[in-house]
């Protein structure tokens, strides 16, 4: 099989044909920054913490099993041994993982991350010279071996001897197990930036470490208390041996394995060991360990005993050992000094970190409160009217609810272009497609528009743009309602108003301006006043961005998009409605004029017929009759002319009739768009 590594220890590049055969997982070399290694580091860190909690439980194995005797809690020993063996398997797997994990070559750490060394021999050599001995010492099952193999093989072993041996082994191995956790913690922080992903989990992690310290301290206090009790028994036993006391004490009587024997029962009736070693008396000074016997901790069940010892450890860590009443024994004094130093160190480091994590959850809230307080002071200093102050407060409150004080534009600007484009597409594409005008565009054009969209927040009764002001952005509504109104340039008696909702847009003058090939630098003037009716969330497309998109994508000039824009534009709809209304009113006026002319023509024709009948009945008349006939002829000609011109001229209408007044609403100027090609 060919060697997949070159002479420098770096992995060679394979051809596509060599990659067809998949390498088994046991022959793979892992990247230290891969997701598999990161997940394993988190799993192993949890197993390390569990192992550190399990080892001090061996200190709870010795118990006061009877009057003046010490025994071993066998059930607790079996349970702790089982779980510790499971944790030891994780330590062994960690050693195997480190033999399979590449490392960064020290010679390549000039710029960036450096080159990874995948050579198995180089990895093994480096690991054996550095952390292998410590990892192996942490992975060995020493307490299990001592408890179940070494101690039973020793002849004449007592509970006291077993206690000393087991406690010593646990303390010796606890140091490398604690040391192994720190490199894992540093590696996780280096790879992911933090051990915990959230502030609450980080605070819980530091609190867990503080409780671990209290757990170790409480277990140590318990085993030292048992040791002090055993020491008192031995002193009283030696005094009985040196005196003429009969029957005399035997050291084996202090082991619970001799319970029920006749010699011990006879000795127990006459001995002073129990009364002389009672912590409630002042015969022997127990010091800081007196609580273990005055409160019957040593003879209680495991649950009561464990939580009492945990409480004792946490209490003295928090108070730096100020409530401890220690004796003058050097070992007890040194233990008290250790409690004071450990309490100070753990409180400053772990609790300080936990406070930092908890403060990070409210840091942005506190920053917003400070900014809001500064805003209030500034408004009072400038003596703003109450109405303006209320509007400022509404905007600040609404912006906090919508963004939680996060500056999205600043975050996006620090990201690479491709990643920023994908994020903008994820945030905007689904919402932009809700706008009917954008639904007519293809994906490439939508991506370009999404890349330039920015979020816009507007509170209630805020003027987005006023009629006559320059338009600097198009607004596409996502949530909320806007009112768009116009007076057609300030014409008296003219007012048009419409409501815009989700999916609508305003500022369409900007699109017309951007599509003009010879558009000037001056922004177009708004023909409408846009005001928010409710709180509005929208996307804004600025003038320079829209101009850029219009120049880069000629498809934006297509007739299809232009007609779609006109169809969904409320400004063009308003013009169409006014045009139809004007044409309808003109038609109604023309129809009314025709009806009036027809009625007037019928009346004149009736008068002429009556005059002709009178002339025939009278026969010949005088000159006055001739003049009357001439007047009739003239009236008939006038009626005929009126009947002919009824279809050409509109008669005068009463100017006071307000229903016939028409607003002068012209069609917006149509730009000179590019051709389709």
C-alpha positions as CSV (number, residue, x, y, z in Angstrom):
1,X,0.0,0.0,0.0
2,X,1.4,3.4,-1.0
3,X,2.3,5.9,1.7
4,X,-0.3,8.7,1.6
5,X,2.1,11.2,3.3
6,X,5.1,13.0,1.8
7,X,8.5,13.5,3.4
8,X,7.4,16.6,5.4
9,X,4.6,14.7,7.1
10,X,1.8,16.4,5.3
11,X,-1.0,14.5,3.6
12,X,-0.5,14.1,-0.2
13,X,-3.2,15.0,-2.7
14,X,-4.8,11.9,-4.3
15,X,-6.2,11.5,-7.7
16,X,-9.9,11.0,-8.2
17,X,-9.2,7.3,-8.9
18,X,-7.4,6.8,-5.5
19,X,-10.4,8.3,-3.6
20,X,-12.8,5.7,-4.8
21,X,-11.8,3.3,-2.1
22,X,-12.9,4.7,1.3
23,X,-10.3,4.6,4.1
24,X,-11.6,2.8,7.2
25,X,-12.2,5.0,10.2
26,X,-9.5,3.3,12.3
27,X,-6.9,4.3,9.7
28,X,-8.0,7.9,9.3
29,X,-6.1,10.8,10.8
30,X,-8.4,13.5,12.2
31,X,-8.2,17.2,11.7
32,X,-8.0,19.0,15.1
33,X,-10.5,21.6,13.9
34,X,-13.0,19.2,12.5
35,X,-16.5,18.8,13.9
36,X,-15.8,15.2,15.1
37,X,-12.9,16.4,17.2
38,X,-14.8,19.3,18.6
39,X,-17.8,17.1,19.6
40,X,-15.4,14.6,21.2
41,X,-13.7,17.4,23.2
42,X,-17.1,18.4,24.6
43,X,-18.0,14.8,25.4
44,X,-14.6,14.2,27.1
45,X,-14.9,17.5,29.1
46,X,-18.2,16.3,30.5
47,X,-16.7,12.9,31.3
48,X,-13.8,14.6,33.1
49,X,-16.2,16.6,35.3
50,X,-18.2,13.4,36.1
51,X,-14.9,11.6,37.0
52,X,-13.9,14.5,39.2
53,X,-17.2,14.2,41.0
54,X,-16.9,10.4,41.3
55,X,-13.4,10.1,42.8
56,X,-14.1,12.0,46.1
57,X,-17.0,9.6,46.7
58,X,-14.4,7.0,47.7
59,X,-13.8,9.2,50.8
60,X,-17.3,8.3,51.9
61,X,-16.6,4.5,52.0
62,X,-15.4,4.4,55.7
63,X,-18.4,4.7,58.1
64,X,-19.0,4.3,61.8
65,X,-20.6,0.9,61.7
66,X,-21.1,0.4,65.4
67,X,-19.9,1.5,68.9
68,X,-16.2,2.2,68.7
69,X,-15.7,0.5,65.3
70,X,-15.1,1.5,61.7
71,X,-16.3,-0.3,58.6
72,X,-16.6,0.0,54.8
73,X,-19.8,0.8,52.9
74,X,-19.6,-2.1,50.4
75,X,-22.7,-1.1,48.4
76,X,-21.4,2.4,47.8
77,X,-18.0,1.0,46.8
78,X,-19.6,-1.3,44.1
79,X,-21.6,1.6,42.7
80,X,-18.8,4.0,42.6
81,X,-16.4,1.5,41.1
82,X,-18.9,0.7,38.2
83,X,-19.3,4.3,37.2
84,X,-15.6,5.1,37.6
85,X,-14.8,2.2,35.3
86,X,-17.1,3.7,32.7
87,X,-15.3,7.0,33.0
88,X,-12.0,5.3,32.7
89,X,-13.1,4.0,29.3
90,X,-13.5,7.6,28.1
91,X,-10.0,8.4,29.3
92,X,-8.6,5.5,27.3
93,X,-10.6,6.5,24.2
94,X,-9.1,10.0,24.6
95,X,-5.6,8.6,24.4
96,X,-6.5,6.7,21.2
97,X,-8.0,9.9,19.8
98,X,-4.9,11.9,20.5
99,X,-2.8,9.3,18.6
100,X,-5.1,9.8,15.6
101,X,-5.3,13.6,15.7
102,X,-3.1,15.7,13.5
103,X,-1.2,18.8,14.9
104,X,0.0,22.1,13.5
105,X,3.6,22.1,12.5
106,X,5.5,24.7,14.6
107,X,7.6,25.7,11.6
108,X,4.5,26.7,9.6
109,X,3.0,29.1,12.2
110,X,4.1,32.2,10.3
111,X,0.8,33.3,8.9
112,X,-2.7,32.0,9.5
113,X,-3.4,28.6,11.0
114,X,-0.3,26.8,9.7
115,X,0.1,23.4,8.1
116,X,-1.2,20.2,9.6
117,X,1.0,17.2,10.1
118,X,-0.8,13.9,9.4
119,X,2.1,11.5,9.8
120,X,1.2,8.9,12.3
121,X,4.8,8.5,13.5
122,X,5.3,12.2,14.0
123,X,2.0,12.4,15.9
124,X,2.9,9.5,18.2
125,X,6.4,10.9,18.8
126,X,5.1,14.3,19.7
127,X,2.3,12.9,22.0
128,X,4.6,10.5,23.8
129,X,7.0,13.4,24.6
130,X,4.3,15.7,25.9
131,X,1.0,14.6,27.5
132,X,1.0,10.8,27.2
133,X,2.3,10.1,30.7
134,X,-0.3,12.4,32.4
135,X,-3.1,11.0,30.3
136,X,-2.1,7.4,31.1
137,X,-1.8,8.2,34.8
138,X,-5.3,9.7,34.7
139,X,-6.8,6.7,32.8
140,X,-5.4,3.9,35.1
141,X,-8.1,2.3,37.3
142,X,-6.0,2.6,40.5
143,X,-8.8,2.9,43.1
144,X,-10.5,-0.2,41.6
145,X,-7.4,-2.2,41.7
146,X,-6.6,-1.2,45.3
147,X,-10.1,-1.7,46.5
148,X,-10.9,-5.1,45.0
149,X,-7.4,-6.7,44.5
150,X,-4.7,-5.2,46.7
151,X,-6.6,-4.7,50.0
152,X,-8.2,-8.2,50.1
153,X,-4.8,-9.7,49.4
154,X,-3.2,-8.0,52.4
155,X,-3.4,-10.1,55.6
156,X,-4.6,-8.6,58.8
157,X,-5.9,-5.5,57.0
158,X,-8.2,-3.3,59.0
159,X,-10.7,-0.6,58.0
160,X,-8.3,2.1,59.1
161,X,-5.6,0.7,56.9
162,X,-7.9,0.4,54.0
163,X,-9.1,3.9,54.5
164,X,-5.6,5.4,54.5
165,X,-4.5,3.4,51.4
166,X,-7.6,4.2,49.3
167,X,-7.6,7.9,50.2
168,X,-4.0,8.2,49.3
169,X,-4.5,6.6,45.9
170,X,-7.5,8.7,45.1
171,X,-5.6,11.9,46.1
172,X,-2.6,10.9,44.0
173,X,-4.6,10.2,40.9
174,X,-6.9,13.2,41.3
175,X,-4.1,15.6,40.4
176,X,-3.5,14.3,36.8
177,X,-7.3,13.9,36.2
178,X,-7.7,17.6,37.2
179,X,-4.8,18.6,35.1
180,X,-6.1,16.8,32.0
181,X,-9.3,19.0,32.0
182,X,-7.5,22.3,31.5
183,X,-5.9,21.5,28.1
184,X,-9.3,20.3,26.9
185,X,-11.0,23.5,28.1
186,X,-8.4,25.6,26.4
187,X,-8.7,23.7,23.1
188,X,-12.5,24.1,23.1
189,X,-12.1,27.8,23.7
190,X,-9.5,28.1,21.0
191,X,-11.6,26.3,18.5
192,X,-15.2,27.6,19.2
193,X,-14.4,30.7,21.2
194,X,-16.2,29.6,24.4
195,X,-17.0,26.5,26.3
196,X,-20.7,27.3,26.5
197,X,-22.7,28.6,23.6
198,X,-25.2,30.6,25.6
199,X,-24.7,32.9,28.6
200,X,-26.9,30.8,30.9
201,X,-25.0,27.6,30.1
202,X,-21.7,29.4,30.7
203,X,-22.9,30.5,34.1
204,X,-24.1,27.0,34.9
205,X,-20.7,25.6,33.9
206,X,-18.8,27.9,36.2
207,X,-21.3,27.2,39.0
208,X,-20.8,23.5,38.5
209,X,-17.1,23.9,38.9
210,X,-17.6,25.8,42.1
211,X,-19.9,23.1,43.4
212,X,-17.2,20.6,42.4
213,X,-14.8,22.4,44.7
214,X,-17.3,22.4,47.5
215,X,-17.9,18.6,46.9
216,X,-14.1,17.8,47.1
217,X,-13.8,20.0,50.2
218,X,-16.7,18.4,51.9
219,X,-15.5,14.8,51.1
220,X,-12.1,15.7,52.4
221,X,-13.5,17.1,55.6
222,X,-15.5,13.9,56.1
223,X,-12.6,11.5,55.7
224,X,-10.4,13.7,57.9
225,X,-13.2,13.6,60.5
226,X,-13.2,9.8,60.4
227,X,-9.4,9.9,60.8
228,X,-9.7,12.2,63.8
229,X,-12.2,9.8,65.4
230,X,-10.0,6.8,64.7
231,X,-7.0,8.7,66.2
232,X,-9.0,9.4,69.4
233,X,-9.9,5.7,69.7
234,X,-6.3,4.6,69.2
235,X,-5.2,7.0,72.0
236,X,-7.7,5.7,74.4
237,X,-6.9,2.1,73.4
238,X,-3.2,2.7,74.1
239,X,-4.0,4.2,77.5
240,X,-6.0,1.1,78.4
241,X,-3.2,-1.2,77.4
242,X,-0.7,0.8,79.4
243,X,-2.9,0.7,82.5
244,X,-4.0,-2.3,84.6
245,X,-7.5,-2.1,83.0
246,X,-9.0,-5.5,82.5
247,X,-10.0,-6.5,79.9
248,X,-7.5,-4.4,77.9
249,X,-8.2,-2.9,74.4
250,X,-7.0,-4.6,71.3
251,X,-6.5,-2.7,68.0
252,X,-8.6,-5.2,66.2
253,X,-11.6,-4.2,68.3
254,X,-11.7,-0.9,66.4
255,X,-12.7,-2.8,63.2
256,X,-16.3,-3.7,62.6
257,X,-15.3,-7.1,61.4
258,X,-15.0,-8.1,65.1
259,X,-18.5,-7.1,66.0
260,X,-20.4,-9.8,67.9
261,X,-17.3,-11.6,69.1
262,X,-17.4,-12.4,72.9
263,X,-14.0,-10.8,73.7
264,X,-15.1,-7.5,72.1
265,X,-18.5,-7.6,73.7
266,X,-16.9,-8.1,77.1
267,X,-14.4,-5.3,76.5
268,X,-17.1,-3.0,75.3
269,X,-18.9,-3.2,78.7
270,X,-15.9,-1.9,80.6
271,X,-14.0,0.3,78.2
272,X,-13.8,4.1,78.3
273,X,-13.1,4.5,74.6
274,X,-16.7,5.5,73.7
275,X,-17.1,8.1,76.5
276,X,-13.6,9.4,76.1
277,X,-14.0,10.0,72.4
278,X,-17.4,11.6,72.5
279,X,-17.3,14.9,70.6
280,X,-20.0,16.4,73.0
281,X,-17.5,16.2,75.8
282,X,-14.3,18.1,76.1
283,X,-12.1,15.0,76.7
284,X,-10.7,15.2,73.2
285,X,-10.5,18.3,71.0
286,X,-11.9,17.5,67.6
287,X,-11.6,21.0,66.3
288,X,-13.3,21.7,63.0
289,X,-14.4,18.0,62.8
290,X,-16.6,18.0,65.8
291,X,-19.8,18.7,63.7
292,X,-19.4,15.3,62.0
293,X,-20.1,13.5,65.3
294,X,-22.3,16.0,67.2
295,X,-24.7,15.9,64.3
296,X,-24.3,12.1,63.8
297,X,-23.0,12.7,60.2
298,X,-20.6,9.7,60.3
299,X,-23.3,7.2,61.2
300,X,-26.0,8.6,58.9
301,X,-27.0,7.1,55.5
302,X,-25.1,8.1,52.4
303,X,-27.6,10.7,51.1
304,X,-27.8,12.7,54.3
305,X,-24.1,12.4,54.8
306,X,-23.3,13.6,51.3
307,X,-25.5,16.6,51.3
308,X,-24.4,17.7,54.7
309,X,-20.7,17.5,53.6
310,X,-21.5,19.4,50.4
311,X,-23.2,22.1,52.4
312,X,-20.2,22.3,54.8
313,X,-17.8,22.7,51.9
314,X,-19.8,25.3,50.0
315,X,-20.4,27.3,53.2
316,X,-16.8,27.5,54.1
317,X,-15.7,28.3,50.6
318,X,-18.1,31.2,50.4
319,X,-17.0,32.5,53.8
320,X,-13.3,31.8,53.2
321,X,-13.3,29.5,56.3
322,X,-14.1,32.4,58.7
323,X,-16.5,30.2,60.8
324,X,-14.1,27.3,61.3
325,X,-13.0,26.7,64.9
326,X,-9.7,24.9,64.3
327,X,-7.4,23.3,66.9
328,X,-3.7,23.9,67.2
329,X,-2.8,20.7,65.3
330,X,-0.6,21.5,62.3
331,X,-2.5,19.4,59.8
332,X,-5.9,20.9,60.8
333,X,-4.4,24.4,60.6
334,X,-3.0,23.7,57.2
335,X,-6.4,22.4,56.0
336,X,-8.0,25.6,57.3
337,X,-5.5,27.7,55.4
338,X,-6.2,25.7,52.2
339,X,-9.9,26.3,52.6
340,X,-9.3,30.1,52.9
341,X,-7.1,30.2,49.8
342,X,-9.3,27.9,47.8
343,X,-12.4,29.9,48.7
344,X,-10.7,33.2,47.6
345,X,-9.4,31.8,44.4
346,X,-12.6,30.0,43.4
347,X,-14.8,32.9,44.3
348,X,-12.7,35.4,42.3
349,X,-12.3,33.2,39.3
350,X,-15.3,30.9,38.9
351,X,-17.9,33.2,40.4
352,X,-16.4,36.1,38.6
353,X,-16.8,34.2,35.3
354,X,-20.3,33.3,36.2
355,X,-21.1,36.9,36.9
356,X,-19.6,37.9,33.6
357,X,-21.8,35.4,31.8
358,X,-24.9,36.6,33.6
359,X,-24.1,40.2,33.0
360,X,-23.7,39.5,29.3
361,X,-27.4,38.6,29.1
362,X,-28.4,42.0,30.4
363,X,-25.5,44.1,29.0
364,X,-27.4,45.1,25.9
365,X,-30.5,45.8,28.0
366,X,-28.4,48.0,30.3
367,X,-27.0,49.7,27.2
368,X,-30.5,50.4,25.9
369,X,-31.5,51.8,29.3
370,X,-28.5,54.2,29.3
371,X,-29.3,55.3,25.8
372,X,-32.9,55.9,26.7
373,X,-31.9,57.9,29.8
374,X,-29.6,60.0,27.7
375,X,-32.4,60.6,25.2
376,X,-34.8,61.7,27.9
377,X,-32.2,64.1,29.3
378,X,-31.5,65.5,25.9
379,X,-35.2,66.1,25.2
380,X,-35.7,67.9,28.5
381,X,-32.6,70.0,27.9
382,X,-33.8,71.0,24.4
383,X,-37.3,71.6,25.8
384,X,-39.0,69.5,23.0
385,X,-42.8,69.6,22.9
386,X,-44.6,66.8,24.6
387,X,-45.9,65.5,21.3
388,X,-42.4,65.2,19.9
389,X,-41.2,63.5,23.0
390,X,-43.9,60.9,22.8
391,X,-43.0,60.2,19.2
392,X,-39.3,59.8,20.1
393,X,-40.2,57.4,22.9
394,X,-42.4,55.3,20.7
395,X,-39.7,55.0,18.1
396,X,-37.0,54.0,20.6
397,X,-39.3,51.4,22.2
398,X,-40.4,50.0,18.8
399,X,-36.8,49.7,17.6
400,X,-35.8,47.9,20.8
401,X,-38.7,45.4,20.4
402,X,-37.8,44.8,16.7
403,X,-34.0,44.5,16.9
404,X,-33.1,44.1,20.6
405,X,-30.5,46.7,20.2
406,X,-28.5,44.7,17.5
407,X,-27.0,46.7,14.7
408,X,-27.7,44.4,11.8
409,X,-25.9,46.5,9.2
410,X,-22.7,46.5,11.2
411,X,-22.8,42.7,11.7
412,X,-23.4,42.1,8.0
413,X,-20.7,44.5,6.9
414,X,-18.0,42.5,8.6
415,X,-19.0,39.3,6.8
416,X,-17.6,38.3,3.4
417,X,-19.6,39.2,0.3
418,X,-20.8,35.6,-0.5
419,X,-21.9,34.9,3.0
420,X,-23.6,38.3,3.3
421,X,-25.5,37.7,0.1
422,X,-26.7,34.3,1.3
423,X,-27.9,35.8,4.6
424,X,-29.7,38.6,2.8
425,X,-31.3,36.1,0.5
426,X,-32.5,34.1,3.5
427,X,-33.8,37.1,5.3
428,X,-35.4,39.0,2.4
429,X,-36.3,36.6,-0.4
430,X,-39.4,35.1,1.1
431,X,-40.7,38.5,2.2
432,X,-39.8,40.2,-1.1
433,X,-41.7,37.5,-3.1
434,X,-44.8,38.6,-1.2
435,X,-44.6,41.9,-3.1
436,X,-46.5,41.2,-6.4
437,X,-44.2,43.4,-8.5
438,X,-41.1,41.4,-7.4
439,X,-42.9,38.1,-8.0
440,X,-42.6,38.8,-11.8
441,X,-38.7,38.9,-11.6
442,X,-36.3,36.0,-11.9
443,X,-34.1,34.7,-9.2
444,X,-30.9,36.5,-10.3
445,X,-32.6,39.9,-10.3
446,X,-34.2,39.2,-7.0
447,X,-30.8,38.2,-5.5
448,X,-29.4,41.5,-6.6
449,X,-32.3,43.5,-5.1
450,X,-32.2,41.5,-1.8
451,X,-28.5,42.3,-1.5
452,X,-29.2,46.0,-1.4
453,X,-32.4,46.0,0.7
454,X,-32.1,47.4,4.2
455,X,-34.6,47.1,7.0
456,X,-36.8,50.2,7.9
457,X,-38.9,50.7,11.0
458,X,-41.5,53.4,11.3
459,X,-43.7,54.2,14.3
460,X,-47.3,55.2,14.2
461,X,-48.1,58.6,12.6
462,X,-44.7,59.1,11.1
463,X,-44.3,60.9,7.8
464,X,-42.3,58.7,5.5
465,X,-42.2,61.4,2.7
466,X,-44.1,64.5,2.0
467,X,-45.5,65.8,-1.3
468,X,-42.9,67.9,-3.0
469,X,-39.9,66.4,-1.1
470,X,-37.2,64.5,-3.0
471,X,-37.7,60.7,-3.0
472,X,-34.5,58.9,-1.8
473,X,-35.8,55.3,-1.3
474,X,-38.5,52.9,-2.3
475,X,-40.4,51.3,0.5
476,X,-41.8,47.7,0.4
477,X,-44.2,47.1,3.2
478,X,-43.9,43.8,5.2
479,X,-46.1,44.6,8.2
480,X,-48.3,47.6,9.0
481,X,-50.4,50.1,7.1
482,X,-49.5,53.4,5.3
483,X,-51.7,56.2,4.1
484,X,-50.7,57.7,0.7
485,X,-52.4,61.0,-0.2
486,X,-52.0,63.7,-2.8
487,X,-53.4,67.2,-3.6
488,X,-52.0,67.2,-7.2
489,X,-49.5,69.8,-6.5
490,X,-51.5,71.8,-4.0
491,X,-54.7,72.3,-6.1
492,X,-57.6,73.7,-4.2
493,X,-60.5,71.3,-3.8
494,X,-58.5,68.2,-4.9
495,X,-57.6,65.4,-2.5
496,X,-56.9,61.7,-3.1
497,X,-56.0,59.2,-0.4
498,X,-55.4,55.4,-0.4
499,X,-54.2,52.9,2.2
500,X,-51.1,50.7,1.6
501,X,-50.7,47.3,3.3
502,X,-48.4,44.3,3.3
503,X,-47.2,43.6,-0.2
504,X,-47.6,47.2,-1.4
505,X,-44.9,49.7,-2.1
506,X,-44.4,53.5,-2.3
507,X,-41.9,55.8,-3.8
508,X,-42.4,54.5,-7.4
509,X,-41.2,57.8,-8.7
510,X,-37.7,56.5,-7.9
511,X,-38.0,53.5,-10.2
512,X,-39.2,55.7,-13.1
513,X,-36.2,58.0,-12.4
514,X,-33.8,55.0,-12.2
515,X,-35.0,53.5,-15.5
516,X,-34.4,56.7,-17.5
517,X,-31.1,56.5,-19.3
518,X,-30.4,60.2,-19.1
519,X,-31.6,60.7,-15.5
520,X,-30.0,63.6,-13.7
521,X,-28.3,63.6,-10.4
522,X,-31.3,65.3,-8.8
523,X,-33.7,62.9,-7.2
524,X,-37.3,62.9,-8.3
525,X,-40.0,64.8,-6.5
526,X,-42.7,63.0,-4.6
527,X,-46.2,63.5,-5.8
528,X,-47.7,62.0,-2.7
529,X,-47.5,62.3,1.1
530,X,-47.0,58.9,2.8
531,X,-47.8,58.6,6.5
532,X,-47.8,55.5,8.7
533,X,-51.1,54.5,10.2
534,X,-49.7,51.8,12.5
535,X,-46.2,50.6,13.2
536,X,-44.6,49.6,9.9
537,X,-41.8,47.2,9.2
538,X,-40.5,47.4,5.6
539,X,-37.5,46.9,3.4
540,X,-36.1,50.0,1.8
541,X,-34.3,50.2,-1.5
542,X,-32.2,53.4,-1.7
543,X,-31.8,55.6,-4.7
544,X,-28.1,54.8,-5.4
545,X,-28.7,51.0,-5.0
546,X,-31.8,51.0,-7.3
547,X,-29.8,53.0,-9.9
548,X,-27.0,50.4,-9.7
549,X,-29.4,47.5,-10.1
550,X,-31.1,49.2,-13.1
551,X,-27.7,49.7,-14.8
552,X,-26.4,46.2,-14.2
553,X,-29.6,44.3,-15.1
554,X,-31.2,45.4,-18.4
555,X,-34.1,43.0,-17.7
556,X,-35.5,45.6,-15.4
557,X,-36.2,47.6,-18.5
558,X,-38.4,45.0,-20.1
559,X,-42.0,45.8,-21.1
560,X,-43.3,43.0,-19.0
561,X,-41.9,44.4,-15.8
562,X,-42.9,47.9,-16.7
563,X,-46.5,46.9,-17.2
564,X,-46.4,44.9,-14.0
565,X,-45.1,47.9,-12.2
566,X,-47.8,50.1,-13.6
567,X,-50.5,47.5,-12.7
568,X,-49.4,47.3,-9.0
569,X,-48.5,51.0,-8.6
570,X,-51.1,52.9,-6.7
571,X,-50.1,56.1,-8.3
572,X,-50.8,54.7,-11.8
573,X,-54.0,53.2,-10.5
574,X,-55.1,56.6,-9.1
575,X,-54.4,58.2,-12.5
576,X,-56.4,55.4,-14.2
577,X,-59.3,55.9,-11.9
578,X,-59.4,59.6,-12.3
579,X,-59.1,59.3,-16.1
580,X,-62.1,56.9,-16.2
581,X,-64.1,59.1,-13.9
582,X,-63.3,62.2,-16.1
583,X,-64.4,60.4,-19.2
584,X,-67.6,59.2,-17.6
585,X,-68.5,62.6,-16.4
586,X,-67.8,64.0,-19.9
587,X,-70.1,61.4,-21.3
588,X,-72.8,62.2,-18.8
589,X,-72.6,65.9,-19.6
590,X,-72.7,65.3,-23.4
591,X,-75.7,63.0,-22.9
592,X,-77.5,65.7,-20.8
593,X,-76.9,68.3,-23.4
594,X,-78.3,66.1,-26.2
595,X,-81.4,65.5,-24.1
596,X,-82.0,69.2,-23.5
597,X,-81.5,70.0,-27.2
598,X,-84.0,67.4,-28.2
599,X,-86.6,68.6,-25.8
600,X,-86.1,72.2,-27.0
601,X,-86.4,71.2,-30.7
602,X,-89.7,69.5,-30.1
603,X,-91.1,72.6,-28.4
604,X,-90.2,74.9,-31.3
605,X,-91.7,72.5,-33.8
606,X,-95.0,72.6,-32.0
607,X,-95.1,76.4,-31.9
608,X,-94.4,76.5,-35.7
609,X,-97.2,74.1,-36.5
610,X,-99.7,76.2,-34.4
611,X,-98.7,79.4,-36.2
612,X,-99.2,77.8,-39.6
613,X,-102.7,76.6,-38.6
614,X,-103.7,80.2,-37.5
615,X,-102.4,81.7,-40.8
616,X,-104.5,79.3,-42.9
617,X,-107.6,80.0,-40.8
618,X,-107.4,83.8,-41.0
619,X,-106.7,84.0,-44.8
620,X,-105.2,87.2,-45.9
621,X,-103.9,89.4,-43.1
622,X,-102.4,92.8,-42.9
623,X,-98.7,93.8,-42.7
624,X,-98.6,92.9,-39.0
625,X,-99.5,89.4,-39.9
626,X,-96.7,89.4,-42.5
627,X,-94.2,90.4,-39.8
628,X,-95.5,87.6,-37.5
629,X,-94.9,85.1,-40.2
630,X,-91.4,86.4,-40.7
631,X,-90.7,86.0,-37.0
632,X,-92.0,82.5,-37.1
633,X,-89.7,81.7,-40.0
634,X,-86.7,83.0,-38.1
635,X,-87.6,81.0,-35.0
636,X,-87.9,77.9,-37.1
637,X,-84.5,78.5,-38.7
638,X,-83.0,79.0,-35.2
639,X,-84.5,75.7,-34.0
640,X,-83.2,73.9,-37.1
641,X,-79.7,75.3,-36.5
642,X,-79.9,74.4,-32.8
643,X,-80.9,70.8,-33.7
644,X,-78.0,70.5,-36.1
645,X,-75.4,71.8,-33.7
646,X,-76.6,69.8,-30.7
647,X,-74.2,67.0,-31.5
648,X,-71.2,69.4,-31.9
649,X,-71.4,71.9,-29.1
650,X,-72.1,71.5,-25.4
651,X,-74.5,74.1,-24.1
652,X,-73.5,76.1,-21.1
653,X,-74.0,74.5,-17.8
654,X,-74.7,76.1,-14.5
655,X,-71.2,76.8,-13.0
656,X,-72.6,76.5,-9.5
657,X,-73.3,72.8,-10.0
658,X,-70.5,71.2,-7.9
659,X,-71.2,67.7,-9.1
660,X,-70.1,68.5,-12.6
661,X,-66.7,70.0,-11.6
662,X,-63.8,67.7,-12.7
663,X,-60.4,67.5,-11.0
664,X,-57.5,68.0,-13.4
665,X,-55.4,64.8,-12.9
666,X,-52.9,64.2,-15.7
667,X,-51.2,61.0,-16.6
668,X,-47.6,60.8,-15.1
669,X,-44.8,61.6,-17.5
670,X,-43.9,58.3,-19.2
671,X,-40.1,57.8,-19.4
672,X,-38.2,57.0,-22.5
673,X,-37.4,53.3,-21.7
674,X,-34.8,51.3,-23.5
675,X,-35.9,48.9,-26.2
676,X,-36.4,45.2,-25.4
677,X,-33.0,44.3,-26.8
